[in-house]
């Protein structure tokens, strides 16, 4: 499992049903903002879900500066070099299934702050209507302890989307989030607000740092980790994070992605 945050490719209120304003109408209540781009290109973003304020961890200035410079330089170079590949991926997605090419979603960032997360669309645009049971986000304590979010044969994935997931190429637009300072190259993968209710108070320490493009959980188990195991690895990263440790994770990420270890 890369992380439990990528299964929701539609706008929900956390209970598996579209939000309403109490009068049975949905367009405004859903909070769907008009995109500056064509609907073919990006999905609209829902109104933010209320999340608790989480204290952010203070880090040494030199470490923070070195980390930020590394983020901007590597993400900028990678974004420019990958533009031809991203253009090809966009064309393949558009040809494979109807719907937007770029998917946008609210995710939980450092200190519990919400931000708009970008990735390539990997699921059918009508996945919520076709598989509503997969968007309820209702789990028992037993399920939370044992579940993996990633399905081995997820019926919502498109043909191109399945290949993108296996190669992690659907995450290339995350580079925009890194450049904007909402994410970092290495850190816990960003969570969806609907899953915060299943975090214990001590586990909220995961959100004391910026979410990352890759992380310790992604290089130690990826899709085969359970939800709680992923959180445990994220907390381990928060406790041990250092510039050297993050460079090690970046190198290990390349090995994992090339070898497709744990890919579904």
Backbone torsions as a table, in degrees:
resi	resn	phi	psi	omega
1	UNK	NA	121.2	176.6
2	UNK	-66.7	-50.3	173.9
3	UNK	-175.7	159.0	-174.2
4	UNK	-82.4	14.5	-170.6
5	UNK	-103.4	-0.9	-173.4
6	UNK	-106.2	6.9	-176.6
7	UNK	-82.9	-17.4	-176.2
8	UNK	-97.4	101.3	-179.9
9	UNK	-105.4	22.3	177.2
10	UNK	-138.6	169.5	-178.6
11	UNK	-92.6	119.0	-179.4
12	UNK	-130.3	165.7	177.8
13	UNK	-98.0	11.3	179.0
14	UNK	94.5	-3.8	-180.0
15	UNK	-122.5	12.6	175.4
16	UNK	83.1	6.7	180.0
17	UNK	-131.7	152.5	178.2
18	UNK	-63.8	145.0	177.3
19	UNK	-73.4	150.5	175.1
20	UNK	-133.1	167.7	-178.9
21	UNK	-98.2	13.6	179.4
22	UNK	92.8	-6.5	-179.6
23	UNK	-116.6	11.4	176.6
24	UNK	84.2	-0.2	178.8
25	UNK	-96.2	151.9	-173.1
26	UNK	-121.8	-36.2	-170.9
27	UNK	-51.6	-50.5	-179.7
28	UNK	-74.9	-38.7	-177.1
29	UNK	-65.4	-30.6	176.9
30	UNK	-67.6	-17.9	179.1
31	UNK	71.3	26.8	-176.9
32	UNK	-76.3	109.6	-179.7
33	UNK	-81.1	146.3	178.3
34	UNK	-73.0	126.1	179.4
35	UNK	-75.1	149.0	174.4
36	UNK	-75.5	-11.3	179.1
37	UNK	-103.4	171.8	176.5
38	UNK	-67.6	144.1	178.8
39	UNK	-57.4	-21.8	177.8
40	UNK	-66.8	-25.3	-173.4
41	UNK	-91.9	-45.4	-176.8
42	UNK	-135.2	152.2	174.9
43	UNK	-82.9	154.1	174.1
44	UNK	-71.9	163.4	-178.5
45	UNK	-111.2	134.2	-179.6
46	UNK	-77.1	163.8	174.5
47	UNK	-61.1	143.6	-178.7
48	UNK	-61.2	145.5	172.8
49	UNK	-87.2	138.1	-178.2
50	UNK	-65.9	128.8	178.6
51	UNK	-127.2	154.3	-179.8
52	UNK	-70.7	152.5	174.8
53	UNK	-77.0	129.0	-177.2
54	UNK	-119.5	124.1	-179.5
55	UNK	-56.9	132.3	177.8
56	UNK	-87.6	146.4	-179.2
57	UNK	-78.7	133.6	174.3
58	UNK	-80.7	134.9	-179.2
59	UNK	-121.8	153.6	178.3
60	UNK	-56.4	142.7	-175.2
61	UNK	-60.0	-45.1	-177.5
62	UNK	-63.9	-39.5	178.0
63	UNK	-65.0	-45.4	-179.8
64	UNK	-62.9	-40.8	-179.9
65	UNK	-66.3	-47.5	179.3
66	UNK	-61.5	-40.0	179.9
67	UNK	-65.5	-42.9	-178.6
68	UNK	-67.6	-42.5	178.5
69	UNK	-61.7	-43.8	178.3
70	UNK	-61.4	-43.7	178.9
71	UNK	-57.7	-51.6	-174.8
72	UNK	-65.8	-44.5	-177.3
73	UNK	-65.6	-52.7	-176.9
74	UNK	-66.6	-43.5	-178.7
75	UNK	-65.6	-40.1	-179.8
76	UNK	-65.1	-46.7	179.3
77	UNK	-63.3	-44.9	-179.5
78	UNK	-63.8	-38.3	-179.4
79	UNK	-65.3	-45.2	-179.4
80	UNK	-65.6	-46.3	-178.0
81	UNK	-66.8	-27.9	-177.1
82	UNK	-91.9	-0.3	-178.0
83	UNK	-56.6	-45.6	177.1
84	UNK	-60.2	-40.7	178.3
85	UNK	-65.8	-41.0	179.5
86	UNK	-65.9	-35.2	176.6
87	UNK	-64.5	-39.9	177.8
88	UNK	-65.6	-43.8	179.0
89	UNK	-61.3	-42.5	179.1
90	UNK	-60.3	-41.6	179.5
91	UNK	-65.8	-39.9	-179.8
92	UNK	-66.9	-40.5	178.6
93	UNK	-63.4	-44.8	-179.2
94	UNK	-63.4	-36.6	-179.1
95	UNK	-77.4	-25.8	-173.8
96	UNK	-81.5	-38.7	-176.1
97	UNK	-156.2	149.3	178.6
98	UNK	-70.1	149.9	179.8
99	UNK	128.8	174.2	-179.0
100	UNK	-68.0	155.9	178.0
101	UNK	-84.2	-45.8	-179.4
102	UNK	-97.9	130.3	178.2
103	UNK	-100.8	133.8	177.8
104	UNK	-121.1	145.3	-176.7
105	UNK	-158.3	150.0	175.1
106	UNK	-78.4	127.8	176.5
107	UNK	-126.2	161.7	-178.9
108	UNK	-91.4	122.3	179.8
109	UNK	-103.9	-161.4	-178.3
110	UNK	-60.9	133.9	179.5
111	UNK	71.7	14.9	-179.5
112	UNK	80.3	8.0	179.9
113	UNK	-76.9	132.3	179.2
114	UNK	-81.8	145.7	176.1
115	UNK	-144.4	163.5	179.3
116	UNK	-88.0	121.2	-175.1
117	UNK	-99.6	136.0	-177.9
118	UNK	-115.7	137.6	172.3
119	UNK	-158.4	167.3	174.5
120	UNK	-75.8	141.8	178.4
121	UNK	-68.6	130.2	179.7
122	UNK	-118.3	-8.9	-178.1
123	UNK	-112.7	162.9	174.6
124	UNK	-63.4	142.2	-176.8
125	UNK	-62.5	-26.2	-179.8
126	UNK	-103.2	27.8	-176.8
127	UNK	-59.6	-37.9	-178.7
128	UNK	-63.8	-42.4	179.4
129	UNK	-67.7	-34.2	-177.2
130	UNK	-81.7	-31.0	-176.9
131	UNK	-134.7	62.6	-175.9
132	UNK	-61.6	-28.3	-177.9
133	UNK	-65.3	-21.1	-179.3
134	UNK	-84.7	0.8	-177.3
135	UNK	-121.7	17.5	-178.4
136	UNK	-78.2	-31.9	-178.1
137	UNK	56.7	34.9	176.9
138	UNK	-112.1	115.6	-176.1
139	UNK	-133.4	147.0	174.6
140	UNK	-81.9	162.3	176.3
141	UNK	-56.2	-36.5	178.9
142	UNK	-65.4	-41.6	179.5
143	UNK	-65.7	-39.4	179.8
144	UNK	-61.4	-33.4	-178.4
145	UNK	-76.2	-24.8	-171.1
146	UNK	-119.2	-11.3	-169.1
147	UNK	-81.0	151.9	168.0
148	UNK	-115.5	134.8	-177.0
149	UNK	-74.3	-37.3	-176.5
150	UNK	-73.9	129.6	177.0
151	UNK	-92.2	133.5	179.7
152	UNK	-55.8	-38.0	179.3
153	UNK	-130.9	71.6	-176.6
154	UNK	-68.7	117.3	-177.2
155	UNK	-70.7	-12.1	-178.5
156	UNK	-80.4	-18.3	-175.5
157	UNK	-74.5	141.6	173.1
158	UNK	-81.2	171.6	178.8
159	UNK	-62.4	-47.0	178.2
160	UNK	-67.8	-40.1	-179.4
161	UNK	-59.9	-38.0	179.5
162	UNK	-63.6	-40.6	178.6
163	UNK	-69.8	-37.2	178.4
164	UNK	-64.3	-40.6	179.2
165	UNK	-62.7	-42.6	-177.6
166	UNK	-65.1	-29.5	-179.2
167	UNK	-100.7	-4.7	-177.6
168	UNK	65.7	13.6	179.7
169	UNK	-70.7	-17.7	177.7
170	UNK	-66.6	-15.9	-178.5
171	UNK	-88.9	-2.1	-178.2
172	UNK	-53.5	-40.0	177.1
173	UNK	-62.9	-13.8	174.2
174	UNK	-58.6	-23.3	179.7
175	UNK	-58.5	-31.9	176.9
176	UNK	-64.0	-41.8	177.7
177	UNK	-63.6	-36.2	178.8
178	UNK	-66.9	-45.9	-180.0
179	UNK	-62.4	-37.0	179.9
180	UNK	-75.0	-8.6	177.6
181	UNK	86.3	6.7	179.4
182	UNK	-82.5	-26.4	178.0
183	UNK	-131.0	172.3	176.0
184	UNK	-130.3	168.3	-179.3
185	UNK	-65.2	-40.7	-177.4
186	UNK	-123.9	127.3	179.8
187	UNK	170.0	176.0	176.6
188	UNK	-62.5	141.4	177.5
189	UNK	-64.8	142.4	-175.5
190	UNK	-68.1	140.1	-176.6
191	UNK	-95.2	156.9	171.4
192	UNK	-86.4	145.0	-177.4
193	UNK	-58.0	-32.0	-176.6
194	UNK	-62.6	-21.4	-177.4
195	UNK	-93.2	-4.5	-177.5
196	UNK	-63.1	-29.1	-178.4
197	UNK	-65.6	-16.0	179.7
198	UNK	-95.0	2.9	177.2
199	UNK	-89.0	135.4	171.0
200	UNK	-74.3	157.4	-179.0
201	UNK	-53.1	-40.8	-179.0
202	UNK	-69.1	-24.8	-179.0
203	UNK	-77.9	-14.7	178.6
204	UNK	-66.9	-11.5	175.6
205	UNK	-60.3	-19.9	175.9
206	UNK	-56.8	-31.3	-175.8
207	UNK	-92.9	12.9	176.5
208	UNK	-80.4	-10.6	178.6
209	UNK	-125.0	166.6	178.3
210	UNK	-67.7	144.3	173.0
211	UNK	-70.0	157.5	-173.7
212	UNK	-123.0	164.8	174.6
213	UNK	-70.5	-34.4	174.7
214	UNK	-142.6	168.7	-178.2
215	UNK	-161.1	-177.0	-178.6
216	UNK	-62.1	-38.9	179.5
217	UNK	-63.1	-34.8	-176.7
218	UNK	-73.2	-24.5	-179.1
219	UNK	-100.1	-1.2	180.0
220	UNK	-116.5	-10.9	-179.7
221	UNK	-162.5	-28.3	179.7
222	UNK	50.8	-121.9	-172.7
223	UNK	-74.9	-13.5	-175.8
224	UNK	-89.1	-7.2	178.4
225	UNK	-76.5	143.0	172.7
226	UNK	-76.8	165.9	-179.0
227	UNK	-54.8	-49.0	-179.1
228	UNK	-68.9	-33.2	177.7
229	UNK	-67.2	-36.8	177.4
230	UNK	-64.7	-44.8	178.4
231	UNK	-61.2	-40.8	179.9
232	UNK	-61.0	-41.4	177.8
233	UNK	-67.7	-37.3	177.4
234	UNK	-63.1	-42.0	178.7
235	UNK	-67.5	-34.9	176.0
236	UNK	-62.8	-40.1	176.7
237	UNK	-62.9	-45.7	-178.5
238	UNK	-57.7	-38.0	-178.3
239	UNK	-75.5	-28.1	-173.3
240	UNK	-110.4	-1.0	-170.7
241	UNK	-56.8	134.1	176.1
242	UNK	-156.5	163.6	-178.0
243	UNK	-60.7	-43.6	-179.6
244	UNK	-65.1	-42.5	179.4
245	UNK	-61.0	-39.2	-178.7
246	UNK	-71.0	-36.9	175.3
247	UNK	-63.3	-37.7	177.2
248	UNK	-63.2	-42.2	179.1
249	UNK	-64.7	-38.7	178.0
250	UNK	-60.8	-44.0	179.5
251	UNK	-65.4	-43.2	179.8
252	UNK	-65.4	-31.0	178.1
253	UNK	-63.4	-42.9	178.6
254	UNK	-59.7	-41.3	179.7
255	UNK	-64.9	-43.8	-178.5
256	UNK	-65.2	-45.5	-177.6
257	UNK	-66.0	-44.8	180.0
258	UNK	-64.2	-40.4	179.9
259	UNK	-83.0	-7.6	-179.1
260	UNK	55.5	36.2	179.2
261	UNK	-67.3	127.6	178.1
262	UNK	72.8	10.9	-178.0
263	UNK	-76.0	144.8	175.9
264	UNK	-122.2	NA	NA
